[in-house]
Amino acid sequence: MITKRRQGLNPEQQYTYFLSRTRKDENGCLIWKDSIDWDGYGHTWIDGRTVNVHRFIAAHVAGLTLNNLNRHDIVRHTCDNPSCINPEHLIIGTASENMQDASNKGRTRGENSPHHYLTEEDVRAIRTEYKNTRITQARLAKKYNVSQVQISNVITRYSWSHVE
């Protein structure tokens, strides 16, 4: 719901208001102090819909509106902090550029991946147990609460290839 204080603000006034709703951290990030979604991104209501504040900020700085910003454009955080709305830390790009950035920073492999279920210790144990016993991949999957395909990928080094 839009509060009375924000109703009728033009984009420049919204921009200034949003920046005033932050606190600066030791890395120069402007951390959004209001509502945060499950992924850590700040969000608010604008024109009757929920929007990610960092997208509004990046679009505004680029001279665009949210409606002009392609919905497939990604607003990348150079600081890797999703709740940061510092315009100096935001870059409009593609999903491919975002993935390349994550890869360059080592955030897509192993325990650095936000989607990992196993640890490097688990991976070593799985490989050792599979090699030295007659345990099936299905049993290992049940033991580690992952799919049999994930166990197969660990054993064949299709995934976690960086772990010895």
C-alpha positions as CSV (number, residue, x, y, z in Angstrom):
1,M,0.0,0.0,0.0
2,I,1.3,3.5,-0.9
3,T,1.6,5.7,2.2
4,K,0.2,9.2,1.9
5,R,3.7,10.6,2.2
6,R,4.7,8.9,-1.1
7,Q,1.6,9.4,-3.1
8,G,2.0,11.7,-6.0
9,L,5.8,11.9,-5.9
10,N,7.5,12.3,-9.2
11,P,10.3,9.8,-10.1
12,E,13.1,12.2,-8.9
13,Q,11.2,12.6,-5.5
14,Q,10.8,8.8,-5.3
15,Y,14.5,8.4,-6.0
16,T,15.4,10.8,-3.2
17,Y,12.9,9.2,-0.9
18,F,14.2,5.7,-1.5
19,L,17.8,6.7,-0.9
20,S,16.7,8.3,2.4
21,R,15.4,4.9,3.5
22,T,18.8,3.3,3.6
23,R,21.8,3.0,6.0
24,K,25.4,3.0,4.7
25,D,27.5,0.0,5.6
26,E,31.3,-0.4,5.7
27,N,31.5,-1.4,2.0
28,G,29.6,1.8,0.8
29,C,26.4,-0.2,0.3
30,L,23.2,1.7,0.8
31,I,21.2,-1.0,2.6
32,W,17.4,-0.8,2.1
33,K,15.8,-0.6,5.6
34,D,12.2,-1.2,4.6
35,S,10.6,-4.4,3.3
36,I,12.9,-7.2,2.1
37,D,11.8,-10.2,0.1
38,W,13.0,-13.8,0.7
39,D,16.0,-13.3,-1.6
40,G,17.2,-10.2,0.3
41,Y,16.0,-7.7,-2.3
42,G,14.3,-4.5,-1.1
43,H,10.9,-4.0,-2.5
44,T,8.1,-1.4,-2.3
45,W,4.8,-0.4,-3.9
46,I,4.9,1.9,-6.9
47,D,1.8,2.6,-8.9
48,G,-0.2,-0.2,-7.4
49,R,2.4,-3.0,-7.8
50,T,5.4,-4.4,-6.0
51,V,8.7,-3.5,-7.4
52,N,12.3,-4.2,-6.5
53,V,13.8,-0.9,-5.3
54,H,17.2,-1.6,-6.9
55,R,15.5,-1.9,-10.3
56,F,13.8,1.5,-9.9
57,I,17.1,3.1,-8.8
58,A,19.1,1.6,-11.7
59,A,16.4,2.6,-14.3
60,H,16.1,6.1,-12.9
61,V,19.9,6.7,-13.0
62,A,19.9,5.4,-16.6
63,G,17.2,7.8,-17.5
64,L,14.6,5.1,-17.8
65,T,11.3,4.3,-16.1
66,L,10.4,0.8,-14.8
67,N,8.2,0.5,-17.8
68,N,11.1,1.2,-20.2
69,L,13.4,-1.2,-18.4
70,N,13.1,-4.5,-20.3
71,R,11.7,-7.1,-17.9
72,H,14.4,-9.5,-19.0
73,D,17.2,-7.0,-18.1
74,I,19.0,-7.9,-14.9
75,V,20.2,-5.2,-12.5
76,R,23.5,-6.6,-11.3
77,H,25.0,-5.7,-7.9
78,T,28.8,-5.2,-8.2
79,C,28.9,-5.4,-4.4
80,D,27.0,-8.8,-4.4
81,N,24.6,-7.4,-1.7
82,P,21.0,-7.8,-2.9
83,S,19.6,-5.3,-0.4
84,C,22.0,-2.6,-1.6
85,I,20.5,0.2,-3.7
86,N,23.6,2.4,-4.1
87,P,23.4,3.5,-7.8
88,E,27.2,3.2,-8.0
89,H,26.9,-0.5,-7.2
90,L,24.2,-1.2,-9.8
91,I,24.6,-2.1,-13.5
92,I,21.9,-3.0,-16.0
93,G,22.8,-6.1,-17.9
94,T,21.7,-9.5,-19.2
95,A,21.3,-12.8,-17.4
96,S,24.3,-14.1,-19.3
97,E,26.5,-11.2,-18.0
98,N,25.1,-11.8,-14.5
99,M,26.1,-15.5,-14.6
100,Q,29.5,-14.7,-16.0
101,D,30.0,-12.2,-13.2
102,A,29.0,-14.8,-10.6
103,S,31.3,-17.4,-12.2
104,N,34.2,-14.9,-12.2
105,K,33.7,-14.3,-8.5
106,G,33.5,-18.0,-7.8
107,R,29.8,-18.0,-6.7
108,T,28.7,-20.8,-9.0
109,R,30.7,-23.7,-7.8
110,G,30.5,-25.9,-4.8
111,E,29.7,-24.4,-1.4
112,N,29.8,-20.9,-2.9
113,S,26.8,-21.7,-5.0
114,P,23.6,-20.4,-3.4
115,H,21.9,-23.7,-4.4
116,H,24.3,-26.2,-2.9
117,Y,22.9,-29.0,-0.8
118,L,26.2,-30.9,-0.2
119,T,29.4,-29.7,1.4
120,E,32.9,-30.5,0.1
121,E,33.2,-32.9,3.1
122,D,30.0,-34.7,2.0
123,V,31.4,-35.0,-1.6
124,R,34.6,-36.6,-0.4
125,A,32.7,-39.0,1.9
126,I,30.3,-39.9,-1.0
127,R,33.1,-40.7,-3.3
128,T,35.0,-42.7,-0.7
129,E,32.0,-44.7,0.4
130,Y,30.9,-45.5,-3.1
131,K,34.4,-46.6,-4.1
132,N,35.1,-48.7,-1.0
133,T,31.7,-50.3,-0.3
134,R,28.9,-51.8,-2.3
135,I,26.4,-49.0,-1.4
136,T,24.1,-48.0,-4.2
137,Q,23.7,-44.5,-5.5
138,A,20.1,-44.6,-4.5
139,R,21.1,-45.4,-0.9
140,L,23.7,-42.6,-0.9
141,A,21.0,-40.2,-2.2
142,K,18.7,-41.1,0.6
143,K,21.5,-40.8,3.2
144,Y,22.4,-37.3,2.0
145,N,18.9,-36.2,1.1
146,V,19.6,-35.5,-2.5
147,S,18.7,-37.1,-5.8
148,Q,20.4,-40.2,-7.3
149,V,21.3,-38.0,-10.3
150,Q,23.2,-35.6,-7.9
151,I,25.0,-38.6,-6.4
152,S,25.9,-39.8,-9.9
153,N,27.2,-36.3,-10.9
154,V,29.3,-36.2,-7.7
155,I,30.8,-39.7,-8.4
156,T,31.5,-39.0,-12.0
157,R,32.9,-35.5,-11.2
158,Y,30.3,-33.9,-13.5
159,S,29.7,-31.7,-10.6
160,W,32.0,-30.8,-7.7
161,S,35.0,-31.5,-10.1
162,H,37.1,-29.1,-8.1
163,V,37.0,-31.3,-5.0
164,E,39.7,-34.0,-4.8
